[in-house]
Amino acid sequence: MGVLNIFLLVLMFLSGVLTVILVLMHSGKGTGVSDMIAASMYNANSGSGVWEKNLDRLTVITTTVFMASIIIMALTFPLGTI
């Protein structure tokens, strides 16, 4: 396994973990993990729209990085090795 594949594997792992964390931070129906985190991070009356927009952007970016790393990894991974 080459240096590029090791780098892509680490990048895929980190972006996958970040994507899961960011998805859990999205506000839901008012119950669950996202409500507990959101209640402690900002007041409901001040700037929640900006927070949600930035959270959406970060989620899309990490998901795109995750998908791109999977595609590049599939194209460059050497066959017949583990």
PDB file of N, CA, C and O in Angstrom:
ATOM      1  N   MET A   1       0.858  -1.168   0.000  1.00  0.00           N
ATOM      2  CA  MET A   1       0.000   0.000   0.000  1.00  0.00           C
ATOM      3  C   MET A   1       0.903   1.229   0.000  1.00  0.00           C
ATOM      4  O   MET A   1       1.832   1.333   0.801  1.00  0.00           O
ATOM      5  N   GLY A   2       0.619   2.146  -0.899  1.00  0.00           N
ATOM      6  CA  GLY A   2       1.455   3.324  -1.055  1.00  0.00           C
ATOM      7  C   GLY A   2       1.086   4.438  -0.088  1.00  0.00           C
ATOM      8  O   GLY A   2       0.142   4.329   0.695  1.00  0.00           O
ATOM      9  N   VAL A   3       1.850   5.494  -0.167  1.00  0.00           N
ATOM     10  CA  VAL A   3       1.644   6.650   0.696  1.00  0.00           C
ATOM     11  C   VAL A   3       0.296   7.310   0.406  1.00  0.00           C
ATOM     12  O   VAL A   3      -0.398   7.750   1.323  1.00  0.00           O
ATOM     13  N   LEU A   4      -0.069   7.374  -0.880  1.00  0.00           N
ATOM     14  CA  LEU A   4      -1.356   7.970  -1.251  1.00  0.00           C
ATOM     15  C   LEU A   4      -2.518   7.200  -0.652  1.00  0.00           C
ATOM     16  O   LEU A   4      -3.477   7.799  -0.165  1.00  0.00           O
ATOM     17  N   ASN A   5      -2.439   5.876  -0.684  1.00  0.00           N
ATOM     18  CA  ASN A   5      -3.528   5.073  -0.129  1.00  0.00           C
ATOM     19  C   ASN A   5      -3.626   5.197   1.385  1.00  0.00           C
ATOM     20  O   ASN A   5      -4.727   5.198   1.937  1.00  0.00           O
ATOM     21  N   ILE A   6      -2.500   5.299   2.051  1.00  0.00           N
ATOM     22  CA  ILE A   6      -2.523   5.484   3.511  1.00  0.00           C
ATOM     23  C   ILE A   6      -3.116   6.850   3.843  1.00  0.00           C
ATOM     24  O   ILE A   6      -3.930   6.968   4.758  1.00  0.00           O
ATOM     25  N   PHE A   7      -2.709   7.886   3.098  1.00  0.00           N
ATOM     26  CA  PHE A   7      -3.267   9.223   3.301  1.00  0.00           C
ATOM     27  C   PHE A   7      -4.781   9.227   3.062  1.00  0.00           C
ATOM     28  O   PHE A   7      -5.532   9.815   3.840  1.00  0.00           O
ATOM     29  N   LEU A   8      -5.224   8.572   1.987  1.00  0.00           N
ATOM     30  CA  LEU A   8      -6.653   8.517   1.686  1.00  0.00           C
ATOM     31  C   LEU A   8      -7.427   7.731   2.744  1.00  0.00           C
ATOM     32  O   LEU A   8      -8.562   8.077   3.072  1.00  0.00           O
ATOM     33  N   LEU A   9      -6.820   6.689   3.268  1.00  0.00           N
ATOM     34  CA  LEU A   9      -7.473   5.902   4.317  1.00  0.00           C
ATOM     35  C   LEU A   9      -7.671   6.725   5.585  1.00  0.00           C
ATOM     36  O   LEU A   9      -8.735   6.675   6.201  1.00  0.00           O
ATOM     37  N   VAL A  10      -6.654   7.477   5.973  1.00  0.00           N
ATOM     38  CA  VAL A  10      -6.771   8.349   7.146  1.00  0.00           C
ATOM     39  C   VAL A  10      -7.798   9.451   6.898  1.00  0.00           C
ATOM     40  O   VAL A  10      -8.616   9.755   7.766  1.00  0.00           O
ATOM     41  N   LEU A  11      -7.748  10.048   5.703  1.00  0.00           N
ATOM     42  CA  LEU A  11      -8.704  11.092   5.346  1.00  0.00           C
ATOM     43  C   LEU A  11     -10.133  10.559   5.333  1.00  0.00           C
ATOM     44  O   LEU A  11     -11.054  11.243   5.779  1.00  0.00           O
ATOM     45  N   MET A  12     -10.321   9.354   4.830  1.00  0.00           N
ATOM     46  CA  MET A  12     -11.650   8.745   4.797  1.00  0.00           C
ATOM     47  C   MET A  12     -12.164   8.486   6.209  1.00  0.00           C
ATOM     48  O   MET A  12     -13.334   8.731   6.503  1.00  0.00           O
ATOM     49  N   PHE A  13     -11.295   7.996   7.075  1.00  0.00           N
ATOM     50  CA  PHE A  13     -11.695   7.738   8.459  1.00  0.00           C
ATOM     51  C   PHE A  13     -12.081   9.027   9.177  1.00  0.00           C
ATOM     52  O   PHE A  13     -13.127   9.091   9.823  1.00  0.00           O
ATOM     53  N   LEU A  14     -11.239  10.052   9.067  1.00  0.00           N
ATOM     54  CA  LEU A  14     -11.514  11.317   9.759  1.00  0.00           C
ATOM     55  C   LEU A  14     -12.767  12.003   9.229  1.00  0.00           C
ATOM     56  O   LEU A  14     -13.575  12.511  10.006  1.00  0.00           O
ATOM     57  N   SER A  15     -12.932  12.018   7.912  1.00  0.00           N
ATOM     58  CA  SER A  15     -14.119  12.670   7.355  1.00  0.00           C
ATOM     59  C   SER A  15     -15.385  11.882   7.691  1.00  0.00           C
ATOM     60  O   SER A  15     -16.449  12.477   7.864  1.00  0.00           O
ATOM     61  N   GLY A  16     -15.290  10.573   7.783  1.00  0.00           N
ATOM     62  CA  GLY A  16     -16.447   9.767   8.175  1.00  0.00           C
ATOM     63  C   GLY A  16     -16.869  10.035   9.612  1.00  0.00           C
ATOM     64  O   GLY A  16     -18.057  10.171   9.903  1.00  0.00           O
ATOM     65  N   VAL A  17     -15.895  10.111  10.505  1.00  0.00           N
ATOM     66  CA  VAL A  17     -16.203  10.396  11.913  1.00  0.00           C
ATOM     67  C   VAL A  17     -16.771  11.809  12.063  1.00  0.00           C
ATOM     68  O   VAL A  17     -17.739  12.013  12.794  1.00  0.00           O
ATOM     69  N   LEU A  18     -16.171  12.783  11.372  1.00  0.00           N
ATOM     70  CA  LEU A  18     -16.680  14.154  11.439  1.00  0.00           C
ATOM     71  C   LEU A  18     -18.096  14.261  10.867  1.00  0.00           C
ATOM     72  O   LEU A  18     -18.923  15.004  11.397  1.00  0.00           O
ATOM     73  N   THR A  19     -18.377  13.526   9.795  1.00  0.00           N
ATOM     74  CA  THR A  19     -19.712  13.551   9.212  1.00  0.00           C
ATOM     75  C   THR A  19     -20.741  13.014  10.201  1.00  0.00           C
ATOM     76  O   THR A  19     -21.822  13.586  10.341  1.00  0.00           O
ATOM     77  N   VAL A  20     -20.420  11.934  10.877  1.00  0.00           N
ATOM     78  CA  VAL A  20     -21.348  11.370  11.866  1.00  0.00           C
ATOM     79  C   VAL A  20     -21.588  12.360  12.999  1.00  0.00           C
ATOM     80  O   VAL A  20     -22.727  12.551  13.425  1.00  0.00           O
ATOM     81  N   ILE A  21     -20.532  12.984  13.483  1.00  0.00           N
ATOM     82  CA  ILE A  21     -20.672  13.955  14.572  1.00  0.00           C
ATOM     83  C   ILE A  21     -21.512  15.149  14.137  1.00  0.00           C
ATOM     84  O   ILE A  21     -22.380  15.605  14.881  1.00  0.00           O
ATOM     85  N   LEU A  22     -21.253  15.658  12.929  1.00  0.00           N
ATOM     86  CA  LEU A  22     -22.005  16.818  12.446  1.00  0.00           C
ATOM     87  C   LEU A  22     -23.473  16.487  12.193  1.00  0.00           C
ATOM     88  O   LEU A  22     -24.340  17.325  12.440  1.00  0.00           O
ATOM     89  N   VAL A  23     -23.764  15.298  11.713  1.00  0.00           N
ATOM     90  CA  VAL A  23     -25.159  14.905  11.508  1.00  0.00           C
ATOM     91  C   VAL A  23     -25.879  14.804  12.844  1.00  0.00           C
ATOM     92  O   VAL A  23     -27.046  15.183  12.954  1.00  0.00           O
ATOM     93  N   LEU A  24     -25.193  14.298  13.857  1.00  0.00           N
ATOM     94  CA  LEU A  24     -25.823  14.211  15.181  1.00  0.00           C
ATOM     95  C   LEU A  24     -26.054  15.584  15.803  1.00  0.00           C
ATOM     96  O   LEU A  24     -26.926  15.734  16.659  1.00  0.00           O
ATOM     97  N   MET A  25     -25.288  16.584  15.385  1.00  0.00           N
ATOM     98  CA  MET A  25     -25.453  17.929  15.945  1.00  0.00           C
ATOM     99  C   MET A  25     -26.600  18.707  15.308  1.00  0.00           C
ATOM    100  O   MET A  25     -26.998  19.745  15.837  1.00  0.00           O
ATOM    101  N   HIS A  26     -27.143  18.231  14.181  1.00  0.00           N
ATOM    102  CA  HIS A  26     -28.259  18.935  13.553  1.00  0.00           C
ATOM    103  C   HIS A  26     -29.473  18.908  14.471  1.00  0.00           C
ATOM    104  O   HIS A  26     -29.712  17.938  15.190  1.00  0.00           O
ATOM    105  N   SER A  27     -30.227  19.989  14.426  1.00  0.00           N
ATOM    106  CA  SER A  27     -31.392  20.057  15.290  1.00  0.00           C
ATOM    107  C   SER A  27     -32.496  19.167  14.749  1.00  0.00           C
ATOM    108  O   SER A  27     -32.754  19.123  13.546  1.00  0.00           O
ATOM    109  N   GLY A  28     -33.123  18.478  15.645  1.00  0.00           N
ATOM    110  CA  GLY A  28     -34.188  17.569  15.267  1.00  0.00           C
ATOM    111  C   GLY A  28     -35.529  18.092  15.739  1.00  0.00           C
ATOM    112  O   GLY A  28     -35.814  19.286  15.640  1.00  0.00           O
ATOM    113  N   LYS A  29     -36.341  17.198  16.249  1.00  0.00           N
ATOM    114  CA  LYS A  29     -37.674  17.555  16.726  1.00  0.00           C
ATOM    115  C   LYS A  29     -37.661  18.077  18.163  1.00  0.00           C
ATOM    116  O   LYS A  29     -38.722  18.358  18.720  1.00  0.00           O
ATOM    117  N   GLY A  30     -36.507  18.210  18.758  1.00  0.00           N
ATOM    118  CA  GLY A  30     -36.429  18.724  20.120  1.00  0.00           C
ATOM    119  C   GLY A  30     -36.059  17.673  21.137  1.00  0.00           C
ATOM    120  O   GLY A  30     -36.052  17.956  22.335  1.00  0.00           O
ATOM    121  N   THR A  31     -35.749  16.463  20.694  1.00  0.00           N
ATOM    122  CA  THR A  31     -35.336  15.401  21.611  1.00  0.00           C
ATOM    123  C   THR A  31     -34.055  14.784  21.087  1.00  0.00           C
ATOM    124  O   THR A  31     -33.765  14.861  19.893  1.00  0.00           O
ATOM    125  N   GLY A  32     -33.311  14.190  21.948  1.00  0.00           N
ATOM    126  CA  GLY A  32     -32.111  13.473  21.535  1.00  0.00           C
ATOM    127  C   GLY A  32     -30.836  14.253  21.764  1.00  0.00           C
ATOM    128  O   GLY A  32     -30.818  15.266  22.462  1.00  0.00           O
ATOM    129  N   VAL A  33     -29.773  13.759  21.163  1.00  0.00           N
ATOM    130  CA  VAL A  33     -28.433  14.305  21.361  1.00  0.00           C
ATOM    131  C   VAL A  33     -28.337  15.728  20.824  1.00  0.00           C
ATOM    132  O   VAL A  33     -27.723  16.588  21.457  1.00  0.00           O
ATOM    133  N   SER A  34     -28.935  15.984  19.665  1.00  0.00           N
ATOM    134  CA  SER A  34     -28.802  17.311  19.056  1.00  0.00           C
ATOM    135  C   SER A  34     -29.433  18.391  19.932  1.00  0.00           C
ATOM    136  O   SER A  34     -28.913  19.505  20.000  1.00  0.00           O
ATOM    137  N   ASP A  35     -30.526  18.087  20.591  1.00  0.00           N
ATOM    138  CA  ASP A  35     -31.167  19.078  21.458  1.00  0.00           C
ATOM    139  C   ASP A  35     -30.322  19.362  22.692  1.00  0.00           C
ATOM    140  O   ASP A  35     -30.253  20.502  23.151  1.00  0.00           O
ATOM    141  N   MET A  36     -29.685  18.337  23.227  1.00  0.00           N
ATOM    142  CA  MET A  36     -28.837  18.551  24.400  1.00  0.00           C
ATOM    143  C   MET A  36     -27.634  19.421  24.048  1.00  0.00           C
ATOM    144  O   MET A  36     -27.275  20.322  24.807  1.00  0.00           O
ATOM    145  N   ILE A  37     -27.015  19.158  22.907  1.00  0.00           N
ATOM    146  CA  ILE A  37     -25.847  19.933  22.497  1.00  0.00           C
ATOM    147  C   ILE A  37     -26.259  21.348  22.115  1.00  0.00           C
ATOM    148  O   ILE A  37     -25.614  22.319  22.510  1.00  0.00           O
ATOM    149  N   ALA A  38     -27.328  21.459  21.351  1.00  0.00           N
ATOM    150  CA  ALA A  38     -27.765  22.763  20.867  1.00  0.00           C
ATOM    151  C   ALA A  38     -28.214  23.666  22.007  1.00  0.00           C
ATOM    152  O   ALA A  38     -27.981  24.873  21.964  1.00  0.00           O
ATOM    153  N   ALA A  39     -28.840  23.114  23.000  1.00  0.00           N
ATOM    154  CA  ALA A  39     -29.318  23.920  24.121  1.00  0.00           C
ATOM    155  C   ALA A  39     -28.151  24.533  24.895  1.00  0.00           C
ATOM    156  O   ALA A  39     -28.272  25.631  25.439  1.00  0.00           O
ATOM    157  N   SER A  40     -27.036  23.832  24.944  1.00  0.00           N
ATOM    158  CA  SER A  40     -25.904  24.362  25.700  1.00  0.00           C
ATOM    159  C   SER A  40     -25.021  25.284  24.856  1.00  0.00           C
ATOM    160  O   SER A  40     -24.218  26.030  25.417  1.00  0.00           O
ATOM    161  N   MET A  41     -25.144  25.253  23.533  1.00  0.00           N
ATOM    162  CA  MET A  41     -24.235  26.020  22.688  1.00  0.00           C
ATOM    163  C   MET A  41     -24.754  27.399  22.317  1.00  0.00           C
ATOM    164  O   MET A  41     -23.953  28.311  22.117  1.00  0.00           O
ATOM    165  N   TYR A  42     -26.049  27.583  22.221  1.00  0.00           N
ATOM    166  CA  TYR A  42     -26.559  28.891  21.842  1.00  0.00           C
ATOM    167  C   TYR A  42     -27.973  29.073  22.373  1.00  0.00           C
ATOM    168  O   TYR A  42     -28.690  28.115  22.663  1.00  0.00           O
ATOM    169  N   ASN A  43     -28.328  30.307  22.484  1.00  0.00           N
ATOM    170  CA  ASN A  43     -29.674  30.645  22.912  1.00  0.00           C
ATOM    171  C   ASN A  43     -30.608  30.515  21.717  1.00  0.00           C
ATOM    172  O   ASN A  43     -30.194  30.773  20.587  1.00  0.00           O
ATOM    173  N   ALA A  44     -31.828  30.129  21.933  1.00  0.00           N
ATOM    174  CA  ALA A  44     -32.773  29.903  20.838  1.00  0.00           C
ATOM    175  C   ALA A  44     -33.102  31.191  20.091  1.00  0.00           C
ATOM    176  O   ALA A  44     -33.505  31.138  18.929  1.00  0.00           O
ATOM    177  N   ASN A  45     -32.940  32.346  20.735  1.00  0.00           N
ATOM    178  CA  ASN A  45     -33.306  33.611  20.106  1.00  0.00           C
ATOM    179  C   ASN A  45     -32.162  34.298  19.381  1.00  0.00           C
ATOM    180  O   ASN A  45     -32.395  35.270  18.662  1.00  0.00           O
ATOM    181  N   SER A  46     -30.949  33.830  19.545  1.00  0.00           N
ATOM    182  CA  SER A  46     -29.822  34.587  18.991  1.00  0.00           C
ATOM    183  C   SER A  46     -28.977  33.749  18.045  1.00  0.00           C
ATOM    184  O   SER A  46     -28.247  32.859  18.482  1.00  0.00           O
ATOM    185  N   GLY A  47     -29.073  34.030  16.757  1.00  0.00           N
ATOM    186  CA  GLY A  47     -28.161  33.486  15.770  1.00  0.00           C
ATOM    187  C   GLY A  47     -28.283  32.020  15.449  1.00  0.00           C
ATOM    188  O   GLY A  47     -27.311  31.429  14.978  1.00  0.00           O
ATOM    189  N   SER A  48     -29.416  31.402  15.675  1.00  0.00           N
ATOM    190  CA  SER A  48     -29.529  29.983  15.379  1.00  0.00           C
ATOM    191  C   SER A  48     -29.508  29.718  13.886  1.00  0.00           C
ATOM    192  O   SER A  48     -29.081  28.645  13.461  1.00  0.00           O
ATOM    193  N   GLY A  49     -29.961  30.675  13.074  1.00  0.00           N
ATOM    194  CA  GLY A  49     -29.948  30.491  11.628  1.00  0.00           C
ATOM    195  C   GLY A  49     -28.543  30.411  11.075  1.00  0.00           C
ATOM    196  O   GLY A  49     -28.269  29.591  10.200  1.00  0.00           O
ATOM    197  N   VAL A  50     -27.647  31.251  11.572  1.00  0.00           N
ATOM    198  CA  VAL A  50     -26.251  31.241  11.128  1.00  0.00           C
ATOM    199  C   VAL A  50     -25.582  29.939  11.549  1.00  0.00           C
ATOM    200  O   VAL A  50     -24.821  29.346  10.785  1.00  0.00           O
ATOM    201  N   TRP A  51     -25.868  29.506  12.759  1.00  0.00           N
ATOM    202  CA  TRP A  51     -25.297  28.260  13.266  1.00  0.00           C
ATOM    203  C   TRP A  51     -25.732  27.079  12.394  1.00  0.00           C
ATOM    204  O   TRP A  51     -24.908  26.234  12.043  1.00  0.00           O
ATOM    205  N   GLU A  52     -26.999  27.017  12.048  1.00  0.00           N
ATOM    206  CA  GLU A  52     -27.502  25.920  11.227  1.00  0.00           C
ATOM    207  C   GLU A  52     -26.927  25.956   9.818  1.00  0.00           C
ATOM    208  O   GLU A  52     -26.611  24.905   9.259  1.00  0.00           O
ATOM    209  N   LYS A  53     -26.785  27.142   9.232  1.00  0.00           N
ATOM    210  CA  LYS A  53     -26.208  27.249   7.890  1.00  0.00           C
ATOM    211  C   LYS A  53     -24.763  26.773   7.877  1.00  0.00           C
ATOM    212  O   LYS A  53     -24.356  26.039   6.976  1.00  0.00           O
ATOM    213  N   ASN A  54     -23.989  27.185   8.869  1.00  0.00           N
ATOM    214  CA  ASN A  54     -22.587  26.757   8.946  1.00  0.00           C
ATOM    215  C   ASN A  54     -22.486  25.251   9.201  1.00  0.00           C
ATOM    216  O   ASN A  54     -21.605  24.581   8.664  1.00  0.00           O
ATOM    217  N   LEU A  55     -23.383  24.737  10.013  1.00  0.00           N
ATOM    218  CA  LEU A  55     -23.399  23.298  10.283  1.00  0.00           C
ATOM    219  C   LEU A  55     -23.749  22.519   9.018  1.00  0.00           C
ATOM    220  O   LEU A  55     -23.169  21.466   8.752  1.00  0.00           O
ATOM    221  N   ASP A  56     -24.694  23.036   8.242  1.00  0.00           N
ATOM    222  CA  ASP A  56     -25.047  22.400   6.968  1.00  0.00           C
ATOM    223  C   ASP A  56     -23.865  22.413   6.010  1.00  0.00           C
ATOM    224  O   ASP A  56     -23.584  21.406   5.360  1.00  0.00           O
ATOM    225  N   ARG A  57     -23.172  23.541   5.915  1.00  0.00           N
ATOM    226  CA  ARG A  57     -22.014  23.642   5.023  1.00  0.00           C
ATOM    227  C   ARG A  57     -20.912  22.671   5.421  1.00  0.00           C
ATOM    228  O   ARG A  57     -20.342  21.990   4.569  1.00  0.00           O
ATOM    229  N   LEU A  58     -20.614  22.608   6.702  1.00  0.00           N
ATOM    230  CA  LEU A  58     -19.576  21.692   7.168  1.00  0.00           C
ATOM    231  C   LEU A  58     -19.951  20.236   6.910  1.00  0.00           C
ATOM    232  O   LEU A  58     -19.097  19.421   6.562  1.00  0.00           O
ATOM    233  N   THR A  59     -21.231  19.913   7.083  1.00  0.00           N
ATOM    234  CA  THR A  59     -21.684  18.550   6.830  1.00  0.00           C
ATOM    235  C   THR A  59     -21.542  18.187   5.358  1.00  0.00           C
ATOM    236  O   THR A  59     -21.105  17.084   5.030  1.00  0.00           O
ATOM    237  N   VAL A  60     -21.907  19.101   4.474  1.00  0.00           N
ATOM    238  CA  VAL A  60     -21.775  18.846   3.035  1.00  0.00           C
ATOM    239  C   VAL A  60     -20.298  18.710   2.650  1.00  0.00           C
ATOM    240  O   VAL A  60     -19.947  17.851   1.840  1.00  0.00           O
ATOM    241  N   ILE A  61     -19.443  19.544   3.219  1.00  0.00           N
ATOM    242  CA  ILE A  61     -18.005  19.483   2.897  1.00  0.00           C
ATOM    243  C   ILE A  61     -17.408  18.159   3.353  1.00  0.00           C
ATOM    244  O   ILE A  61     -16.691  17.514   2.588  1.00  0.00           O
ATOM    245  N   THR A  62     -17.688  17.743   4.584  1.00  0.00           N
ATOM    246  CA  THR A  62     -17.112  16.488   5.077  1.00  0.00           C
ATOM    247  C   THR A  62     -17.674  15.284   4.324  1.00  0.00           C
ATOM    248  O   THR A  62     -16.957  14.309   4.097  1.00  0.00           O
ATOM    249  N   THR A  63     -18.944  15.341   3.935  1.00  0.00           N
ATOM    250  CA  THR A  63     -19.519  14.246   3.156  1.00  0.00           C
ATOM    251  C   THR A  63     -18.894  14.169   1.771  1.00  0.00           C
ATOM    252  O   THR A  63     -18.641  13.077   1.264  1.00  0.00           O
ATOM    253  N   THR A  64     -18.644  15.325   1.155  1.00  0.00           N
ATOM    254  CA  THR A  64     -18.006  15.357  -0.162  1.00  0.00           C
ATOM    255  C   THR A  64     -16.577  14.830  -0.092  1.00  0.00           C
ATOM    256  O   THR A  64     -16.148  14.084  -0.972  1.00  0.00           O
ATOM    257  N   VAL A  65     -15.845  15.209   0.936  1.00  0.00           N
ATOM    258  CA  VAL A  65     -14.477  14.705   1.119  1.00  0.00           C
ATOM    259  C   VAL A  65     -14.496  13.191   1.323  1.00  0.00           C
ATOM    260  O   VAL A  65     -13.652  12.477   0.781  1.00  0.00           O
ATOM    261  N   PHE A  66     -15.456  12.708   2.100  1.00  0.00           N
ATOM    262  CA  PHE A  66     -15.587  11.269   2.346  1.00  0.00           C
ATOM    263  C   PHE A  66     -15.860  10.513   1.044  1.00  0.00           C
ATOM    264  O   PHE A  66     -15.217   9.501   0.762  1.00  0.00           O
ATOM    265  N   MET A  67     -16.812  11.006   0.257  1.00  0.00           N
ATOM    266  CA  MET A  67     -17.156  10.345  -1.002  1.00  0.00           C
ATOM    267  C   MET A  67     -16.001  10.405  -2.006  1.00  0.00           C
ATOM    268  O   MET A  67     -15.725   9.421  -2.694  1.00  0.00           O
ATOM    269  N   ALA A  68     -15.333  11.546  -2.091  1.00  0.00           N
ATOM    270  CA  ALA A  68     -14.211  11.681  -3.017  1.00  0.00           C
ATOM    271  C   ALA A  68     -13.058  10.753  -2.623  1.00  0.00           C
ATOM    272  O   ALA A  68     -12.415  10.160  -3.489  1.00  0.00           O
ATOM    273  N   SER A  69     -12.799  10.627  -1.328  1.00  0.00           N
ATOM    274  CA  SER A  69     -11.721   9.747  -0.895  1.00  0.00           C
ATOM    275  C   SER A  69     -12.054   8.284  -1.182  1.00  0.00           C
ATOM    276  O   SER A  69     -11.156   7.502  -1.494  1.00  0.00           O
ATOM    277  N   ILE A  70     -13.326   7.903  -1.083  1.00  0.00           N
ATOM    278  CA  ILE A  70     -13.716   6.529  -1.423  1.00  0.00           C
ATOM    279  C   ILE A  70     -13.515   6.264  -2.914  1.00  0.00           C
ATOM    280  O   ILE A  70     -13.001   5.213  -3.296  1.00  0.00           O
ATOM    281  N   ILE A  71     -13.919   7.215  -3.753  1.00  0.00           N
ATOM    282  CA  ILE A  71     -13.784   7.028  -5.201  1.00  0.00           C
ATOM    283  C   ILE A  71     -12.311   6.961  -5.602  1.00  0.00           C
ATOM    284  O   ILE A  71     -11.920   6.089  -6.377  1.00  0.00           O
ATOM    285  N   ILE A  72     -11.492   7.877  -5.079  1.00  0.00           N
ATOM    286  CA  ILE A  72     -10.068   7.867  -5.416  1.00  0.00           C
ATOM    287  C   ILE A  72      -9.393   6.611  -4.874  1.00  0.00           C
ATOM    288  O   ILE A  72      -8.523   6.033  -5.525  1.00  0.00           O
ATOM    289  N   MET A  73      -9.802   6.195  -3.675  1.00  0.00           N
ATOM    290  CA  MET A  73      -9.245   4.973  -3.085  1.00  0.00           C
ATOM    291  C   MET A  73      -9.600   3.751  -3.936  1.00  0.00           C
ATOM    292  O   MET A  73      -8.769   2.862  -4.119  1.00  0.00           O
ATOM    293  N   ALA A  74     -10.824   3.706  -4.454  1.00  0.00           N
ATOM    294  CA  ALA A  74     -11.229   2.578  -5.292  1.00  0.00           C
ATOM    295  C   ALA A  74     -10.444   2.532  -6.591  1.00  0.00           C
ATOM    296  O   ALA A  74     -10.169   1.450  -7.111  1.00  0.00           O
ATOM    297  N   LEU A  75     -10.079   3.695  -7.120  1.00  0.00           N
ATOM    298  CA  LEU A  75      -9.344   3.741  -8.387  1.00  0.00           C
ATOM    299  C   LEU A  75      -7.847   3.477  -8.220  1.00  0.00           C
ATOM    300  O   LEU A  75      -7.201   2.979  -9.142  1.00  0.00           O
ATOM    301  N   THR A  76      -7.298   3.803  -7.064  1.00  0.00           N
ATOM    302  CA  THR A  76      -5.846   3.706  -6.884  1.00  0.00           C
ATOM    303  C   THR A  76      -5.395   2.552  -6.007  1.00  0.00           C
ATOM    304  O   THR A  76      -4.193   2.305  -5.904  1.00  0.00           O
ATOM    305  N   PHE A  77      -6.306   1.840  -5.377  1.00  0.00           N
ATOM    306  CA  PHE A  77      -5.901   0.757  -4.462  1.00  0.00           C
ATOM    307  C   PHE A  77      -5.314  -0.393  -5.274  1.00  0.00           C
ATOM    308  O   PHE A  77      -5.925  -0.836  -6.246  1.00  0.00           O
ATOM    309  N   PRO A  78      -4.139  -0.881  -4.887  1.00  0.00           N
ATOM    310  CA  PRO A  78      -3.525  -1.975  -5.653  1.00  0.00           C
ATOM    311  C   PRO A  78      -4.312  -3.275  -5.509  1.00  0.00           C
ATOM    312  O   PRO A  78      -4.738  -3.634  -4.411  1.00  0.00           O
ATOM    313  N   LEU A  79      -4.496  -3.962  -6.602  1.00  0.00           N
ATOM    314  CA  LEU A  79      -5.257  -5.209  -6.591  1.00  0.00           C
ATOM    315  C   LEU A  79      -4.418  -6.347  -6.043  1.00  0.00           C
ATOM    316  O   LEU A  79      -3.209  -6.412  -6.262  1.00  0.00           O
ATOM    317  N   GLY A  80      -5.073  -7.234  -5.334  1.00  0.00           N
ATOM    318  CA  GLY A  80      -4.392  -8.417  -4.825  1.00  0.00           C
ATOM    319  C   GLY A  80      -3.643  -8.207  -3.529  1.00  0.00           C
ATOM    320  O   GLY A  80      -2.920  -9.105  -3.098  1.00  0.00           O
ATOM    321  N   THR A  81      -3.786  -7.062  -2.892  1.00  0.00           N
ATOM    322  CA  THR A  81      -3.116  -6.826  -1.608  1.00  0.00           C
ATOM    323  C   THR A  81      -4.153  -6.478  -0.559  1.00  0.00           C
ATOM    324  O   THR A  81      -5.265  -6.050  -0.870  1.00  0.00           O
ATOM    325  N   ILE A  82      -3.770  -6.670   0.672  1.00  0.00           N
ATOM    326  CA  ILE A  82      -4.676  -6.325   1.780  1.00  0.00           C
ATOM    327  C   ILE A  82      -4.036  -5.252   2.619  1.00  0.00           C
ATOM    328  O   ILE A  82      -4.622  -4.809   3.607  1.00  0.00           O
TER     329      ILE A  82
END
